[in-house]
Amino acid sequence: MALGHLRLFQNLCRRRTHVAELTQLLGSSRSYSNLTSNDPKCWGSSFFYRQYSKYGWNTQFPQMNLRNISSCVTKDPDGLPWTSGDKFILRATMAAGLPSITNVRSFATQAKAPAQARQMGALQVSMLSPGFVYEPYAPREKIPFWKRWFTRSGWRRTEEDVILELKSAYAIAKLRKTGYNKHKFYNEAFDLYKEISTLVAQGNKTSLRKLVTEKMYSALKNEIKLRESKWSKLDWELVGPAVKIRTLRARLIGVDRNDLSKVFVQLTLEFLTKQKFEACDATGNVVAGDKDKEVLVREIWVFEKSLFHPGASWRLCGRINT
């Protein structure tokens, strides 16, 4: 009997010590979780954001995966039988993995990722535009009917033309699934054409930035700077609605091989408009154009839109010389 009481007393002492240690760890894990979730400098290094991070350098820390940590604790045969409720299990899980997680997170926060990985990560985070016009439009030389259908070079040319048209048709079909309407888009594109042209004429680089891609903004900024060095004053006016608008080409640009929904679409439009233009030098002399004379102008612009960024809008990404 005495021996039985002694063993019971020893078990109670061990249980009390274990509970005290667990309580101390829970307090530490609570403060750690607050620090991690509120740390803006810890880009992708916290397991709270692990499910949103797709960058390769972060996958080298498997300890950060909450699911892995949970499984190793819940499958422990020596787990506490009185733990109840998901909330408590989650805290106990964080506490059990705290020493290894703390070390890994400290390394991830203080040490920098490899240069190539950082570049890839930055590319994926800031991918708001591919930065180029994919397969820029160029007019195709017309060939006689007999040459197209009765010569090998004509057959090759016909095959190339069909492929180009199929690419455009596929891009338009993909775009229509997002609610694309040709008439509505033409109105939006013409408004952009008018607004961008007006801002360029005024030299308003601040308002211009949000309407064009970064690469296009750099080109327009240099264009404005060069023009202002030669001309002191510029008058520009768009007369009436567009005479003609038509789509010349449509293309899709994918950015993720594993996710075909992450694409940009580029539409190449031809604008035929009436404009008035006049430029003066520093002394007020007219050096180009005539503000009282209408001129028929043909321009080809390329508009771009992301199909995977919520709320993305059309922007100018390029112009093609005519």
C-alpha positions as CSV (number, residue, x, y, z in Angstrom):
1,M,0.0,0.0,0.0
2,A,2.8,2.5,0.9
3,L,4.6,1.6,-2.3
4,G,1.5,2.4,-4.3
5,H,1.0,5.8,-2.7
6,L,4.6,6.7,-3.3
7,R,4.3,5.9,-7.1
8,L,1.1,8.0,-7.3
9,F,2.8,10.9,-5.7
10,Q,5.8,10.7,-8.1
11,N,3.4,10.6,-11.1
12,L,1.6,13.7,-9.9
13,C,4.9,15.6,-9.5
14,R,6.0,14.7,-13.0
15,R,2.6,15.8,-14.4
16,R,2.8,19.2,-12.5
17,T,6.3,19.8,-13.9
18,H,5.2,19.0,-17.4
19,V,2.2,21.4,-17.2
20,A,4.4,24.2,-15.9
21,E,6.8,23.8,-18.8
22,L,4.0,23.7,-21.3
23,T,2.4,26.8,-19.8
24,Q,5.7,28.7,-20.1
25,L,6.1,27.6,-23.7
26,L,2.6,28.7,-24.6
27,G,3.3,32.2,-23.3
28,S,6.4,32.3,-25.5
29,S,4.7,31.0,-28.5
30,R,1.9,33.7,-28.2
31,S,4.4,36.5,-28.2
32,Y,6.3,34.9,-31.1
33,S,3.1,34.6,-33.2
34,N,2.4,38.3,-32.7
35,L,5.9,39.3,-33.6
36,T,5.8,37.1,-36.8
37,S,2.4,38.2,-38.1
38,N,3.1,41.9,-37.5
39,D,6.6,42.0,-39.0
40,P,6.4,43.7,-42.4
41,K,10.1,43.1,-43.1
42,C,9.8,39.4,-42.9
43,W,8.8,38.8,-46.5
44,G,7.6,35.3,-47.0
45,S,9.7,34.0,-44.0
46,S,6.8,33.4,-41.6
47,F,4.8,30.2,-41.7
48,F,1.7,32.4,-41.3
49,Y,2.2,33.4,-44.9
50,R,3.6,30.1,-46.2
51,Q,0.4,29.2,-48.0
52,Y,0.6,32.5,-50.0
53,S,4.2,32.3,-50.8
54,K,5.2,30.5,-54.1
55,Y,8.8,31.5,-54.2
56,G,11.4,28.8,-54.5
57,W,13.8,30.1,-51.8
58,N,11.1,29.9,-49.1
59,T,10.6,26.1,-49.8
60,Q,14.0,25.3,-48.2
61,F,12.4,25.8,-44.8
62,P,10.0,22.9,-44.3
63,Q,9.8,23.7,-40.6
64,M,7.7,26.7,-41.4
65,N,4.8,24.7,-42.7
66,L,2.2,24.7,-40.0
67,R,0.7,21.4,-41.3
68,N,4.0,19.6,-40.8
69,I,4.4,20.8,-37.3
70,S,0.8,19.9,-36.4
71,S,1.1,16.4,-37.7
72,C,4.2,15.6,-35.6
73,V,2.5,16.8,-32.4
74,T,-1.0,15.3,-32.9
75,K,0.5,11.9,-33.8
76,D,2.6,11.8,-30.6
77,P,1.5,8.8,-28.5
78,D,2.5,10.6,-25.4
79,G,0.3,13.6,-26.1
80,L,-1.7,15.0,-23.2
81,P,-5.0,13.2,-23.0
82,W,-6.8,16.3,-21.5
83,T,-6.1,18.6,-24.4
84,S,-9.4,19.6,-25.9
85,G,-10.4,22.1,-28.6
86,D,-8.6,23.0,-31.8
87,K,-7.5,26.4,-30.3
88,F,-5.5,24.8,-27.6
89,I,-4.0,22.2,-29.9
90,L,-2.8,24.9,-32.2
91,R,-1.1,26.7,-29.4
92,A,0.5,23.6,-28.1
93,T,1.7,22.8,-31.6
94,M,3.4,26.2,-31.9
95,A,4.9,25.7,-28.5
96,A,6.3,22.3,-29.4
97,G,7.9,23.6,-32.6
98,L,9.0,26.9,-31.2
99,P,12.8,26.3,-30.7
100,S,13.4,25.1,-34.2
101,I,11.0,27.7,-35.8
102,T,12.7,30.5,-33.9
103,N,16.1,29.6,-35.2
104,V,14.9,29.2,-38.8
105,R,12.9,32.4,-38.8
106,S,15.9,34.3,-37.4
107,F,18.1,33.0,-40.2
108,A,15.4,33.8,-42.8
109,T,15.0,37.4,-41.5
110,Q,18.6,38.3,-41.1
111,A,20.2,36.4,-44.0
112,K,19.4,37.4,-47.6
113,A,18.2,35.0,-50.2
114,P,20.5,34.1,-53.2
115,A,20.6,36.9,-55.8
116,Q,18.9,34.9,-58.5
117,A,16.1,33.9,-56.1
118,R,15.6,37.5,-55.0
119,Q,15.4,38.6,-58.7
120,M,12.8,35.8,-59.4
121,G,10.8,36.8,-56.3
122,A,10.9,40.5,-57.2
123,L,9.8,39.6,-60.7
124,Q,6.8,37.7,-59.5
125,V,5.8,40.2,-57.0
126,S,6.0,43.3,-59.3
127,M,4.8,41.6,-62.5
128,L,2.4,44.3,-63.5
129,S,3.5,44.2,-67.1
130,P,5.6,41.9,-69.3
131,G,7.5,45.0,-70.4
132,F,7.4,44.3,-74.2
133,V,5.0,44.0,-77.1
134,Y,4.6,40.4,-78.1
135,E,4.7,39.8,-81.8
136,P,4.3,43.4,-82.9
137,Y,2.0,44.0,-85.8
138,A,3.4,44.5,-89.2
139,P,1.4,44.8,-92.4
140,R,1.5,41.7,-94.6
141,E,2.4,42.2,-98.3
142,K,-0.5,41.2,-100.5
143,I,0.2,38.4,-103.0
144,P,-1.8,37.4,-106.1
145,F,-4.4,34.8,-105.9
146,W,-2.6,32.4,-108.2
147,K,0.6,32.7,-106.3
148,R,-1.2,32.0,-103.0
149,W,-2.9,28.9,-104.1
150,F,-0.7,27.4,-106.8
151,T,2.8,27.9,-105.4
152,R,4.7,26.4,-102.5
153,S,5.7,29.8,-101.2
154,G,2.0,30.9,-101.4
155,W,0.9,27.8,-99.4
156,R,3.5,28.6,-96.7
157,R,2.3,32.2,-96.7
158,T,-1.3,31.1,-96.3
159,E,-0.4,28.8,-93.5
160,E,1.4,31.6,-91.7
161,D,-1.6,34.0,-92.2
162,V,-4.0,31.3,-90.8
163,I,-1.8,30.8,-87.7
164,L,-1.6,34.5,-87.0
165,E,-5.4,34.8,-87.2
166,L,-5.9,31.8,-85.0
167,K,-3.7,33.3,-82.3
168,S,-5.8,36.5,-82.4
169,A,-9.1,34.5,-82.3
170,Y,-7.9,32.5,-79.3
171,A,-6.9,35.6,-77.4
172,I,-10.2,37.3,-78.1
173,A,-12.1,34.1,-77.0
174,K,-10.1,34.1,-73.8
175,L,-10.8,37.7,-73.2
176,R,-14.5,37.3,-73.8
177,K,-14.7,34.9,-70.8
178,T,-13.8,37.9,-68.6
179,G,-16.7,40.0,-69.9
180,Y,-15.0,41.7,-72.9
181,N,-17.3,43.6,-75.2
182,K,-15.9,45.0,-78.4
183,H,-18.0,48.2,-78.6
184,K,-17.4,49.0,-74.9
185,F,-13.7,48.4,-75.3
186,Y,-13.4,50.6,-78.3
187,N,-15.1,53.5,-76.4
188,E,-12.7,52.9,-73.5
189,A,-9.7,52.7,-75.8
190,F,-10.6,55.9,-77.6
191,D,-11.0,57.7,-74.2
192,L,-7.5,56.5,-73.3
193,Y,-6.2,57.6,-76.7
194,K,-7.6,61.1,-76.2
195,E,-6.5,61.4,-72.6
196,I,-2.9,60.1,-73.1
197,S,-2.4,62.3,-76.2
198,T,-3.7,65.4,-74.3
199,L,-1.4,64.7,-71.3
200,V,1.6,64.2,-73.6
201,A,0.9,67.5,-75.4
202,Q,0.6,69.2,-72.0
203,G,3.7,67.5,-70.7
204,N,1.8,66.2,-67.7
205,K,4.0,63.3,-66.7
206,T,2.4,62.8,-63.3
207,S,-1.1,62.0,-64.6
208,L,0.3,60.0,-67.5
209,R,2.0,57.4,-65.3
210,K,-1.1,55.5,-64.3
211,L,-2.4,55.2,-67.9
212,V,0.7,53.5,-69.4
213,T,3.1,50.7,-68.5
214,E,6.5,51.5,-66.9
215,K,8.4,51.0,-70.1
216,M,6.0,53.1,-72.1
217,Y,6.1,55.8,-69.4
218,S,9.9,56.0,-69.7
219,A,9.7,56.4,-73.5
220,L,7.0,59.1,-73.3
221,K,8.9,60.9,-70.6
222,N,12.0,61.1,-72.8
223,E,9.8,62.1,-75.8
224,I,8.4,65.0,-73.8
225,K,11.8,66.1,-72.6
226,L,13.2,66.1,-76.1
227,R,10.2,68.0,-77.4
228,E,10.3,70.7,-74.7
229,S,14.0,71.3,-75.5
230,K,13.0,72.2,-79.1
231,W,9.5,73.7,-78.9
232,S,8.4,76.2,-76.4
233,K,4.7,75.8,-77.0
234,L,2.5,73.1,-78.4
235,D,-1.2,73.2,-79.3
236,W,-3.0,69.9,-80.0
237,E,-6.7,69.2,-80.4
238,L,-8.6,66.0,-81.3
239,V,-11.5,66.9,-83.7
240,G,-14.7,64.9,-83.1
241,P,-14.9,61.2,-82.6
242,A,-12.6,58.7,-84.3
243,V,-13.1,58.2,-88.0
244,K,-12.2,54.5,-87.7
245,I,-11.1,52.0,-85.0
246,R,-10.2,48.4,-85.8
247,T,-8.4,45.6,-84.1
248,L,-5.3,44.5,-85.9
249,R,-3.9,41.8,-83.6
250,A,-4.6,40.1,-80.2
251,R,-2.1,38.2,-78.2
252,L,-1.8,36.4,-74.8
253,I,1.4,36.4,-72.7
254,G,1.6,33.8,-70.0
255,V,3.8,34.3,-66.9
256,D,3.4,31.0,-65.1
257,R,3.7,27.6,-66.8
258,N,2.0,25.9,-63.9
259,D,-1.0,28.3,-64.0
260,L,-2.5,29.0,-67.4
261,S,-4.9,31.6,-66.0
262,K,-2.0,34.0,-65.2
263,V,-1.9,35.8,-68.5
264,F,-1.7,39.3,-70.0
265,V,-3.6,40.2,-73.1
266,Q,-2.4,42.7,-75.6
267,L,-4.7,44.3,-78.2
268,T,-3.3,46.2,-81.2
269,L,-5.7,48.9,-82.4
270,E,-5.6,51.2,-85.4
271,F,-6.9,54.7,-84.8
272,L,-7.9,57.0,-87.7
273,T,-8.7,60.4,-86.3
274,K,-8.8,64.1,-87.3
275,Q,-6.4,66.4,-85.4
276,K,-5.1,69.9,-85.2
277,F,-1.5,70.6,-84.3
278,E,0.8,73.6,-84.0
279,A,4.2,74.0,-82.4
280,C,6.0,77.3,-81.6
281,D,9.6,78.2,-80.6
282,A,10.7,80.4,-77.7
283,T,10.0,83.6,-79.8
284,G,6.5,82.5,-80.6
285,N,7.2,81.7,-84.3
286,V,5.3,78.7,-85.7
287,V,7.8,75.9,-86.5
288,A,5.5,73.0,-87.3
289,G,1.8,72.4,-88.0
290,D,-1.2,74.7,-88.3
291,K,-3.8,74.9,-85.5
292,D,-6.5,75.9,-88.0
293,K,-6.0,73.0,-90.3
294,E,-7.4,69.5,-89.8
295,V,-5.1,66.6,-90.5
296,L,-6.1,62.9,-90.9
297,V,-3.8,60.9,-88.6
298,R,-3.3,57.1,-88.5
299,E,-1.8,55.6,-85.4
300,I,-1.3,52.1,-84.1
301,W,-1.4,51.6,-80.4
302,V,-1.0,48.5,-78.3
303,F,-3.2,48.2,-75.1
304,E,-2.5,45.7,-72.3
305,K,-4.4,44.3,-69.4
306,S,-3.8,41.6,-66.8
307,L,-6.4,38.9,-66.6
308,F,-5.3,37.7,-63.1
309,H,-5.0,41.0,-61.2
310,P,-8.4,41.9,-59.7
311,G,-9.5,45.3,-60.9
312,A,-6.8,45.6,-63.6
313,S,-7.5,48.2,-66.2
314,W,-6.3,48.7,-69.8
315,R,-3.0,50.6,-70.2
316,L,-0.9,51.7,-73.2
317,C,2.1,49.4,-73.5
318,G,3.4,50.4,-77.0
319,R,3.1,52.3,-80.2
320,I,3.9,50.9,-83.7
321,N,5.3,53.2,-86.4
322,T,3.1,53.5,-89.5
